[in-house]
Structure formats: C-alpha cells, structure tokens
Amino acid sequence: MDISRRTTMKLLGSTGVAAGALSLPACGDPLPPKINARIPHVNLICHGMMLFHYPLPKDNSTYPDHLLILIPAPPQSDDGKPQHLIAMSQYRTGYRNQLVSQGRYELVWGNSPTFTRAASSFFPNNGSPVSSGDRVLLYNSNLRLTCRSDFQNPQPSDYVWYSIKVPYPTYVFPYDRFRFPTGHPAYAQMGAAKDFSVNPSTMAGMHVFYYQGVLGQLMLNVIDKYGSSTANPMGPIGPTFDAGGPAHWNIHLYSEPATWVDYVNSKGHIGSFNNIVTYTPPSTGVTGPLDLKPATLSPPMVHDSKWPIDRDLDAEDHMSLAEIYNGPKPANTDADPVECLQGWGT
C-alpha cells in the first residue's frame, strides 16, 4: 500500500477543487429544489457496504428526523482476515479515523439550522423514498427490519459493527451508477428480493448526503450503551462554518476493501450485508436475516447529467480505497456493487 508523499497529500484533501467529476442522477428522482452549492454545506460521501435505515412517521420512532447508517462486520477471508476497512474522516483514505471503537455514533452540528425529515427534499413525509427503481430499497408496508446488534457490549463477532445516526440531509445525490439490462435483475427474484420487490434498474455505488446551510462545527459524538452522547476524543470533523469560513467540506465514510486482493479472497461480501438486519417473511413466519442473492455481476456503468455539487468533488473523492492504494482495477477482479452494496430500508 505504499504511495508517494505527493499522492498522499493530494488524497488527504477535503474540499473539492475540480469540476467535471462523473455524476449519475437516479432517473426516478426529480432534481431537488433550492439547491445552492454556494451556500456553506457539508457533503457526507458514503463509500462501500452499508444500509441507510430510516423510520416511517407512523412508526413513532424516537429519532423521526434522523437516519441510521448501519455498517456490518467485514466479510472475512478463509484465514479469518477482515476484508473491509471501515473509517469516517474529513480526509480521504480514512486518515484520522473518527470511529474510535465499535459501537454507536451521532453526527451533530453546533449552530446549524435543524435538519428534519419535513425539510428534506429527498424523502416525502409520508412514505418511502421517491424511487425504488434506482436503488436497493427494502420497503414493505407490512414488514419491518430489525438491526442485529443492540450495541450494549460490542464484540468482533457482532453482525453490525457501527450505527451512525445522522440528520435527514437536504438531499441525497447518487453517484457512480450502474445499469441492469432488461431481463437481467441484480438479485434473484426470491426470498427477501421478492418480499421487498427488490429489482432496481440502476444502483449507485456511492451516495452523497448533502447538508445545506451548515453553521458551527461538526462533531461525531460517541453514544454509550445507556444512550448518552459524548464528545469524540478525536475532536471535531473539519472547520467551524461561519461567515468567513469555507464554502463546503467533504466527509468520507468507508466500508470496503482497501486492496483488490480483498475483493477476490472474501467468502462473500453479500453475506455481510444480509446479516445487518432481520425480518419475518410472510411465507414462513420465521424471523431471520436477509437472503439477497446476486443474479447479475459487473453491470455496465451509466454516464448521465451533472449534479449541482460536482465542483465539490474531484477524481479522488470518487475512488474506492483499493483504487487509491493499489491503482486501477485489475482485469480479472470484480469490484461489484451488487455484492458490496448500499441499500435503503425501513
């Protein structure tokens, strides 16, 4: 994983400096209203395997204006080696990782306006996200997902290693999108895929949570087993946002292999995702984990129109950790969004 000092300094940058990065909007989602990328904002850039879990209003959740980003235990090689690097940082590559230990966290701002579900342009107030055709959406009004960890006594054997509570963003931009040809679904249409109607025509390999009008300083607080939120020992993420501060700041969240070898030597990335939550299939009545099974591997990438935040991102902001550390993907390697996926669920 040796990289030059010049490359290292470039990769550690946080603010976007170049225009023209590939942006890949989801076909079913309308362009968000009132997006002004010149207003101070934060981009939370999500790379790799995770589930964005959100409550519905009728669920009477204790966190109605937040989502939980659930990150599973890494898949393992035959010799028991973890195959994912998990990190959250203001720097690319996860340098100065804010995830100081396995458990629960909460993203908070000092003086920012309240980010709520009602104010979010991405989620309607009364139901699921706008389009299930452009993402893996685990939504069924009769079924509920349950996280497989209570985080009371975190252990390496837990199915879920991290839960990060984040406010509803102003909008979510899907990037690095892949298309599945008609008649070639991403997942076999059985089990969980059938119960939740998971049959997307496209999938995003990276999502950017966009928070507009940020003020104050961003912190990733640690939540203990009693639910108390305390300051992260790593300190704040990024600068203080005020009248003289930066226009934007990028935060990176990684849950993916750091080398190409870890893609091919894993026992199966999809198994780690399936184990994030349980549900009760109506056909059996027996509660268990998801059972998504890839049906199509290595779908073609789609190149579409641009998003308003493209100037915030340069090429390195789109790169996977394996690309950063090892260079371009080898011809015989699958870095597949179907197995190492980002999903949404209730």
C-alpha positions as CSV (number, residue, x, y, z in Angstrom):
1,M,0.0,0.0,0.0
2,D,2.9,2.4,-0.4
3,I,2.1,5.7,-2.1
4,S,4.2,8.7,-2.7
5,R,4.2,11.8,-0.4
6,R,2.8,13.9,-3.3
7,T,-0.1,11.5,-3.8
8,T,-0.7,11.2,-0.1
9,M,-1.1,15.0,0.3
10,K,-3.5,15.1,-2.7
11,L,-5.6,12.3,-1.3
12,L,-5.8,13.8,2.2
13,G,-7.5,16.9,0.8
14,S,-11.1,17.5,1.9
15,T,-12.6,20.3,-0.2
16,G,-13.5,19.7,-3.8
17,V,-11.3,21.6,-6.2
18,A,-12.1,20.4,-9.7
19,A,-15.2,20.3,-11.9
20,G,-16.2,17.6,-14.2
21,A,-16.4,14.5,-12.0
22,L,-18.8,11.9,-13.2
23,S,-22.3,12.5,-11.7
24,L,-25.0,10.0,-12.0
25,P,-28.5,11.1,-11.1
26,A,-31.2,8.5,-10.3
27,C,-33.8,8.5,-13.1
28,G,-36.8,8.3,-10.9
29,D,-35.9,11.2,-8.6
30,P,-36.6,14.8,-9.6
31,L,-33.9,17.5,-9.3
32,P,-34.1,18.9,-5.7
33,P,-35.5,22.4,-5.3
34,K,-33.5,25.3,-3.8
35,I,-30.1,23.6,-4.0
36,N,-27.5,26.3,-4.0
37,A,-24.0,24.9,-3.8
38,R,-22.5,28.4,-3.0
39,I,-24.2,28.3,0.4
40,P,-21.9,26.7,3.1
41,H,-22.6,23.0,3.1
42,V,-21.2,19.6,4.1
43,N,-21.1,16.5,1.8
44,L,-21.1,13.2,3.6
45,I,-19.6,10.9,0.9
46,C,-20.5,7.2,1.6
47,H,-18.3,4.5,0.0
48,G,-19.0,0.8,0.1
49,M,-21.3,-1.5,2.1
50,M,-23.9,0.0,4.4
51,L,-27.6,0.2,5.0
52,F,-29.4,3.5,5.3
53,H,-32.2,2.7,7.8
54,Y,-35.0,5.3,8.2
55,P,-38.1,5.2,10.3
56,L,-41.5,6.0,8.8
57,P,-43.6,8.7,10.5
58,K,-46.2,6.1,11.6
59,D,-43.6,4.1,13.4
60,N,-43.4,6.8,16.2
61,S,-39.7,6.5,16.2
62,T,-37.5,8.1,18.9
63,Y,-35.5,9.6,16.1
64,P,-38.0,10.7,13.5
65,D,-35.7,13.3,12.0
66,H,-32.6,11.0,11.7
67,L,-31.5,8.1,9.7
68,L,-29.2,5.3,10.9
69,I,-26.2,4.3,8.8
70,L,-25.7,0.6,9.7
71,I,-22.3,-0.8,8.8
72,P,-21.8,-4.6,9.0
73,A,-18.9,-6.6,10.3
74,P,-16.4,-7.0,7.4
75,P,-16.6,-10.2,5.4
76,Q,-13.6,-12.5,6.1
77,S,-11.1,-14.4,4.1
78,D,-10.6,-18.2,4.6
79,D,-7.9,-17.4,7.3
80,G,-10.2,-15.1,9.2
81,K,-8.8,-11.8,8.0
82,P,-11.3,-8.8,7.8
83,Q,-11.8,-7.8,4.2
84,H,-13.2,-4.3,4.7
85,L,-11.6,-1.2,6.1
86,I,-14.1,0.9,8.0
87,A,-13.4,4.6,8.6
88,M,-15.0,8.0,8.8
89,S,-12.9,11.1,8.4
90,Q,-12.5,14.6,6.9
91,Y,-9.6,13.1,5.0
92,R,-9.7,10.7,2.0
93,T,-8.4,7.2,2.9
94,G,-9.9,7.5,6.4
95,Y,-6.8,9.1,7.9
96,R,-7.5,10.2,11.5
97,N,-10.5,7.8,11.7
98,Q,-13.3,9.2,13.9
99,L,-14.7,5.7,14.5
100,V,-12.5,5.2,17.6
101,S,-14.2,1.9,18.7
102,Q,-17.0,-0.4,17.6
103,G,-20.4,1.0,18.6
104,R,-22.9,3.8,18.1
105,Y,-22.2,7.4,17.0
106,E,-24.2,10.6,16.2
107,L,-23.4,13.4,13.7
108,V,-24.2,16.8,15.2
109,W,-23.6,20.5,14.4
110,G,-23.1,23.4,16.7
111,N,-25.3,26.2,15.4
112,S,-26.8,24.8,12.3
113,P,-30.4,25.1,11.3
114,T,-32.4,22.0,12.2
115,F,-32.2,19.3,9.6
116,T,-35.6,17.4,9.6
117,R,-37.4,14.9,7.5
118,A,-40.0,17.6,6.7
119,A,-37.3,19.9,5.4
120,S,-35.6,17.2,3.3
121,S,-36.1,17.2,-0.4
122,F,-35.1,13.6,-0.8
123,F,-37.8,11.9,1.3
124,P,-41.5,12.6,1.2
125,N,-43.0,13.0,4.6
126,N,-45.4,10.1,4.4
127,G,-43.6,7.1,2.8
128,S,-40.7,5.6,1.1
129,P,-38.0,7.3,-1.0
130,V,-39.1,8.6,-4.3
131,S,-37.9,5.7,-6.5
132,S,-37.3,2.0,-5.8
133,G,-36.2,1.5,-9.4
134,D,-32.9,3.3,-8.9
135,R,-31.7,1.8,-5.6
136,V,-31.9,-1.3,-3.4
137,L,-35.0,-0.4,-1.3
138,L,-36.1,-2.7,1.4
139,Y,-39.6,-1.3,1.9
140,N,-42.8,-3.1,2.5
141,S,-45.6,-1.5,4.5
142,N,-46.3,-4.8,6.2
143,L,-42.7,-5.7,7.1
144,R,-40.1,-4.2,9.4
145,L,-36.4,-4.5,9.6
146,T,-34.6,-5.0,12.9
147,C,-30.9,-4.3,13.4
148,R,-29.0,-7.4,14.5
149,S,-27.0,-5.6,17.2
150,D,-28.1,-3.7,20.3
151,F,-24.5,-2.3,20.9
152,Q,-24.7,-3.0,24.6
153,N,-21.5,-5.0,24.7
154,P,-19.8,-4.7,21.2
155,Q,-17.8,-7.7,20.1
156,P,-16.0,-8.6,16.9
157,S,-18.4,-11.4,16.4
158,D,-21.4,-9.0,16.1
159,Y,-23.2,-8.8,12.8
160,V,-23.3,-4.9,12.9
161,W,-20.2,-3.0,14.0
162,Y,-21.3,0.6,13.7
163,S,-24.5,2.6,13.8
164,I,-24.2,6.3,12.9
165,K,-27.2,8.5,13.5
166,V,-27.3,11.4,11.0
167,P,-29.9,14.1,10.5
168,Y,-32.0,14.0,7.4
169,P,-30.0,15.7,4.7
170,T,-31.2,18.4,2.4
171,Y,-30.8,15.9,-0.4
172,V,-29.0,12.7,-1.3
173,F,-27.1,12.6,-4.6
174,P,-26.4,9.1,-6.1
175,Y,-23.0,8.8,-7.9
176,D,-21.2,6.1,-9.8
177,R,-24.4,4.5,-11.1
178,F,-24.7,1.1,-12.7
179,R,-27.5,-0.1,-15.0
180,F,-29.0,-3.6,-15.3
181,P,-30.3,-4.6,-18.7
182,T,-33.9,-5.6,-19.1
183,G,-34.3,-9.2,-18.1
184,H,-31.1,-9.3,-16.1
185,P,-32.0,-8.4,-12.5
186,A,-29.4,-7.5,-9.9
187,Y,-30.8,-10.2,-7.5
188,A,-32.6,-13.5,-7.9
189,Q,-36.3,-12.8,-7.5
190,M,-36.9,-15.0,-4.5
191,G,-36.9,-14.6,-0.7
192,A,-36.1,-11.1,0.5
193,A,-35.9,-9.8,-3.1
194,K,-39.4,-10.9,-3.7
195,D,-40.8,-9.8,-0.3
196,F,-39.5,-6.3,-0.7
197,S,-39.8,-6.1,-4.5
198,V,-36.0,-5.5,-4.9
199,N,-35.5,-5.3,-8.6
200,P,-33.7,-2.0,-9.4
201,S,-32.9,-1.0,-12.9
202,T,-29.9,1.0,-11.7
203,M,-27.8,1.1,-8.5
204,A,-25.5,3.8,-7.1
205,G,-22.0,2.7,-5.9
206,M,-21.7,6.0,-3.9
207,H,-24.2,8.3,-2.2
208,V,-23.5,11.8,-1.1
209,F,-25.6,13.2,1.8
210,Y,-25.8,16.9,1.2
211,Y,-26.4,19.3,4.1
212,Q,-27.1,22.9,3.0
213,G,-26.7,25.9,5.3
214,V,-24.4,24.4,7.8
215,L,-23.1,26.6,10.6
216,G,-21.0,25.9,13.6
217,Q,-18.7,22.9,13.9
218,L,-19.4,19.3,13.0
219,M,-18.8,16.6,15.6
220,L,-19.2,12.8,15.5
221,N,-20.3,12.1,19.1
222,V,-19.9,8.7,20.7
223,I,-23.2,7.2,22.1
224,D,-22.6,4.9,25.1
225,K,-24.7,1.8,26.0
226,Y,-27.0,4.0,28.1
227,G,-27.8,6.3,25.2
228,S,-25.7,9.3,26.4
229,S,-23.9,11.3,23.7
230,T,-20.3,12.5,24.5
231,A,-17.7,14.3,22.5
232,N,-15.4,12.2,20.3
233,P,-11.8,12.0,21.6
234,M,-10.6,12.7,18.0
235,G,-12.2,16.2,18.2
236,P,-14.4,17.9,15.6
237,I,-14.5,17.0,11.9
238,G,-13.4,19.9,9.8
239,P,-13.5,23.6,10.4
240,T,-16.0,25.9,12.0
241,F,-18.6,27.2,9.5
242,D,-19.2,30.9,9.8
243,A,-19.4,34.0,7.5
244,G,-15.7,33.8,6.8
245,G,-15.4,30.0,6.6
246,P,-15.2,27.6,3.7
247,A,-18.0,27.1,1.1
248,H,-18.1,23.4,1.7
249,W,-16.4,20.5,3.4
250,N,-16.3,16.8,2.4
251,I,-16.5,14.0,5.0
252,H,-15.7,10.4,3.8
253,L,-17.3,7.2,5.2
254,Y,-15.7,4.0,4.0
255,S,-16.8,0.3,4.4
256,E,-14.9,-1.6,1.7
257,P,-11.8,-3.5,0.8
258,A,-8.5,-1.5,0.8
259,T,-6.9,-3.8,-1.7
260,W,-8.1,-5.6,-4.8
261,V,-7.0,-8.9,-3.3
262,D,-9.6,-8.5,-0.6
263,Y,-12.3,-8.4,-3.2
264,V,-11.5,-11.8,-4.6
265,N,-10.4,-13.5,-1.4
266,S,-13.5,-12.9,0.6
267,K,-16.0,-15.6,1.5
268,G,-18.8,-13.4,0.1
269,H,-19.5,-9.7,0.6
270,I,-23.2,-10.1,0.2
271,G,-23.4,-12.2,3.3
272,S,-22.2,-9.3,5.5
273,F,-24.9,-7.1,4.1
274,N,-27.6,-9.7,4.5
275,N,-26.7,-10.0,8.2
276,I,-27.3,-6.4,9.1
277,V,-31.0,-6.8,9.8
278,T,-33.7,-9.5,10.3
279,Y,-37.3,-9.6,9.2
280,T,-40.2,-12.1,9.2
281,P,-41.0,-13.4,5.8
282,P,-44.8,-13.8,5.3
283,S,-44.3,-17.1,3.6
284,T,-42.6,-18.8,6.6
285,G,-43.3,-16.7,9.6
286,V,-39.8,-17.4,10.8
287,T,-37.6,-14.4,11.6
288,G,-34.2,-14.4,10.0
289,P,-31.6,-12.4,8.1
290,L,-31.9,-11.2,4.5
291,D,-31.1,-13.6,1.7
292,L,-30.3,-11.5,-1.3
293,K,-28.5,-13.5,-4.0
294,P,-26.7,-11.8,-6.8
295,A,-28.1,-12.7,-10.3
296,T,-26.1,-10.2,-12.4
297,L,-22.4,-9.3,-11.8
298,S,-20.4,-6.4,-13.2
299,P,-23.2,-4.3,-14.7
300,P,-22.2,-1.5,-17.1
301,M,-21.7,2.0,-15.7
302,V,-24.1,4.8,-16.7
303,H,-22.9,8.3,-17.6
304,D,-25.6,10.8,-17.2
305,S,-26.2,14.5,-16.5
306,K,-24.5,16.6,-13.8
307,W,-25.4,17.4,-10.2
308,P,-25.1,20.9,-8.6
309,I,-22.3,19.7,-6.2
310,D,-19.9,18.3,-8.9
311,R,-17.4,21.1,-8.2
312,D,-17.1,19.9,-4.7
313,L,-15.7,16.5,-5.9
314,D,-12.6,15.6,-7.8
315,A,-11.5,12.2,-9.1
316,E,-10.0,11.0,-5.7
317,D,-13.4,11.7,-4.0
318,H,-14.9,9.0,-6.3
319,M,-12.1,6.5,-5.8
320,S,-12.5,3.3,-3.8
321,L,-9.8,2.6,-1.2
322,A,-8.4,-0.2,-3.5
323,E,-8.1,2.3,-6.3
324,I,-6.3,4.8,-4.0
325,Y,-3.9,2.2,-2.6
326,N,-3.5,-0.3,-5.5
327,G,-4.3,1.7,-8.6
328,P,-6.8,0.8,-11.4
329,K,-8.9,-2.4,-11.0
330,P,-7.2,-5.5,-12.4
331,A,-8.9,-7.0,-15.4
332,N,-9.7,-10.3,-13.5
333,T,-11.2,-8.6,-10.4
334,D,-14.8,-7.9,-9.6
335,A,-15.5,-4.9,-7.5
336,D,-19.2,-5.4,-7.8
337,P,-21.9,-3.1,-6.5
338,V,-24.3,-6.0,-6.3
339,E,-22.3,-7.7,-3.6
340,C,-20.7,-4.7,-1.9
341,L,-23.9,-2.6,-1.9
342,Q,-25.5,0.4,-0.4
343,G,-29.2,-0.2,0.4
344,W,-32.1,1.7,1.9
345,G,-34.7,0.2,4.3
346,T,-37.4,0.8,6.9
